[in-house]
Amino acid sequence: RKLQQVEHLGEFNIWYGKYMGESNYEKAPKAATRVCIEADTGLTQADYTGNTAAHLCLHFARGCCVYGKDCTFRHCVPTEEDESQADTPHDIFGRNRHGSFRDDMGGTGTWNKECKTLYVGRICATPTEQRMTETVVRHMGEYGQLESARVLKSKGVAFVTYRLRCSAEFAKEAMAEQSLDHDEQINVRWAYDDPNPRAQAMRLRNSAQIMLAAM
């Protein structure tokens, strides 16, 4: 009924995934499904056909793929091989990236910046900062190796940086509107670059190490 009420408002905006007349500030519903990597990972038609260039399944990342082994996309977490084979215009799911970030830092991201950091908002700030950091690392680290995780207890937010870009893309979809340990509904978006000179120097060192490893 809710969708029927907004369908007549105008055209569907594929940039924001909303109808033109729909409110952009309305809180998204809580995720109904969540992927369990240990239980849900498995072979699909993409593996049986030997299609090594097949993208990962977006619905698998969200825990709601209904095709299972018959899916034409791969059901697994991204690896270093996926990172090396990834092309700049597309993300790990094969969706087009854009020339700039969206206003709300959502969506597929941009190909102008190699962003590997996610903003995680609406975290329960009741525990200590150390406990909050452990919780964030445990949940977000399930989808790829983390380089750093910084928690701001007073604001209830965290900044999580992955070693691979494809891991950040997968985690952003897998943890969107999910809960951590206190039944909160987190908000996962792309993060702006950290203006801290130490963080920028670390980013340059990591990029240099990746280039040397590739060479």
C-alpha positions in Angstrom: 0.0 0.0 0.0 2.8 2.4 0.8 4.4 1.9 -2.6 1.1 2.3 -4.3 0.7 5.7 -2.7 4.0 7.0 -4.1 3.9 5.5 -7.6 1.8 8.2 -8.9 4.1 11.0 -7.6 6.5 10.9 -10.6 9.4 9.1 -12.3 11.6 6.7 -10.4 15.0 8.1 -9.6 17.6 5.4 -10.2 20.3 7.6 -8.5 18.6 7.5 -5.1 16.3 4.5 -5.6 13.2 6.5 -4.8 10.3 8.0 -6.6 10.7 11.7 -7.4 8.0 12.8 -4.9 9.1 10.4 -2.1 10.8 11.9 0.9 14.6 11.5 0.9 14.8 11.9 4.7 12.5 9.0 5.6 14.3 6.3 7.6 14.8 3.1 5.7 13.2 0.0 7.2 15.3 -2.5 9.2 16.9 -5.2 7.1 14.8 -8.4 7.2 17.7 -10.7 6.2 21.4 -11.0 6.8 24.0 -13.2 5.1 25.9 -15.8 7.2 29.2 -16.3 5.3 30.0 -19.6 7.0 26.6 -21.1 6.2 25.5 -19.4 2.9 28.8 -19.5 0.9 28.7 -22.2 -1.8 29.1 -23.0 -5.5 26.7 -21.6 -8.0 26.2 -21.8 -11.8 28.9 -19.2 -12.2 31.4 -21.6 -10.7 30.2 -24.7 -12.6 30.4 -22.8 -16.0 34.0 -21.7 -15.2 33.0 -18.0 -15.5 35.9 -16.5 -13.5 34.7 -13.0 -14.5 31.3 -13.4 -12.9 30.3 -10.8 -10.4 29.3 -11.4 -6.8 25.6 -11.8 -6.1 24.1 -8.6 -4.6 21.2 -10.5 -3.1 23.6 -13.0 -1.5 25.4 -10.1 0.2 22.1 -9.0 1.6 21.2 -12.6 2.6 18.1 -12.9 0.4 19.1 -14.7 -2.8 16.4 -17.2 -3.6 18.2 -19.0 -6.4 20.9 -20.7 -4.4 23.1 -23.0 -6.4 21.2 -22.0 -9.6 22.3 -18.4 -9.3 24.3 -17.0 -12.2 26.4 -14.9 -9.8 28.9 -16.1 -7.3 28.1 -16.6 -3.6 31.2 -15.8 -1.6 33.1 -13.0 -0.1 35.5 -11.0 -2.3 39.2 -12.0 -2.5 42.4 -10.4 -3.6 41.9 -12.0 -7.0 38.5 -10.2 -7.3 40.3 -6.9 -6.4 43.0 -7.4 -9.1 40.4 -8.3 -11.8 37.9 -5.5 -10.8 37.5 -2.8 -13.4 37.3 0.8 -12.3 33.8 1.7 -13.8 32.0 -1.1 -11.9 31.8 -2.3 -8.3 32.2 -5.9 -7.1 28.5 -6.6 -8.0 28.8 -5.3 -11.6 26.9 -2.1 -10.9 28.1 1.2 -12.5 30.1 3.5 -10.3 29.8 7.3 -10.9 32.0 10.3 -11.3 31.1 11.6 -7.8 29.6 10.5 -4.5 25.9 10.9 -3.9 24.8 13.7 -1.6 24.1 11.2 1.2 27.3 9.2 0.5 25.2 6.1 -0.4 25.0 4.2 -3.6 27.7 2.5 -5.5 30.4 5.1 -4.9 32.7 6.9 -7.3 35.6 5.8 -9.6 37.4 9.1 -9.0 38.5 8.1 -5.5 39.7 4.7 -4.2 37.5 4.8 -1.1 37.9 1.8 1.3 36.4 3.5 4.4 32.8 3.1 5.6 30.9 5.4 7.9 28.8 3.4 10.4 26.3 5.5 12.3 23.6 5.0 14.9 25.7 2.7 17.0 24.5 2.1 20.6 26.9 4.2 22.8 26.0 2.5 26.1 29.1 0.2 26.3 32.7 1.5 26.7 34.6 2.7 23.7 36.7 -0.5 23.8 33.7 -2.7 23.8 32.1 -0.7 21.0 35.3 -1.1 19.0 35.4 -4.9 19.6 31.8 -5.1 18.5 32.3 -3.1 15.3 35.4 -5.1 14.4 33.7 -8.5 15.0 30.7 -7.6 12.8 32.4 -5.7 10.0 35.5 -7.9 9.9 33.4 -10.8 8.8 33.5 -9.5 5.2 37.2 -8.7 4.7 40.5 -7.8 6.4 40.3 -4.5 8.2 43.1 -1.9 8.2 41.6 0.2 11.0 38.5 0.8 13.0 37.9 4.0 14.9 34.9 4.6 17.2 33.6 8.0 18.3 31.6 7.0 21.4 30.1 10.5 22.0 28.6 10.5 18.6 27.8 6.8 18.3 29.6 6.4 15.0 32.6 4.4 13.7 34.9 4.6 10.7 36.0 1.3 9.3 38.8 1.0 6.7 39.2 -2.3 4.7 42.4 -3.4 3.0 40.5 -4.1 -0.3 38.0 -1.9 -2.0 35.8 -4.8 -3.0 35.6 -5.8 0.7 34.3 -2.4 1.6 31.7 -2.6 -1.2 30.5 -6.0 0.0 30.3 -5.0 3.6 28.4 -1.8 2.8 25.6 -3.9 1.2 25.8 -6.7 3.8 25.5 -4.4 6.8 23.1 -1.8 5.5 20.3 -1.3 8.1 21.5 -4.2 10.1 21.8 -4.6 13.9 24.9 -5.1 16.1 24.7 -6.4 19.7 22.1 -4.0 21.0 19.3 -4.3 18.4 20.1 -0.9 17.0 19.6 -0.1 13.3 23.0 1.1 11.9 23.5 3.4 9.0 26.3 2.4 6.6 27.6 4.9 4.1 30.8 5.8 2.3 33.1 8.0 4.4 34.8 11.2 3.5 38.6 11.3 3.5 40.1 11.7 7.0 41.8 15.2 7.1 44.2 14.0 9.7 47.8 14.2 8.2 48.7 11.0 9.9 45.8 9.2 8.3 46.7 10.6 4.9 50.3 9.5 5.3 49.2 6.0 6.2 46.9 5.9 3.2 49.8 6.9 0.9 52.1 4.2 2.4 49.4 1.5 2.0 48.9 2.5 -1.7 52.7 2.3 -2.3 52.8 -1.1 -0.7 49.9 -2.3 -2.9 51.7 -1.0 -6.0 55.0 -2.6 -5.1 53.2 -5.9 -4.5 51.5 -5.7 -7.9 54.8 -5.0 -9.6 
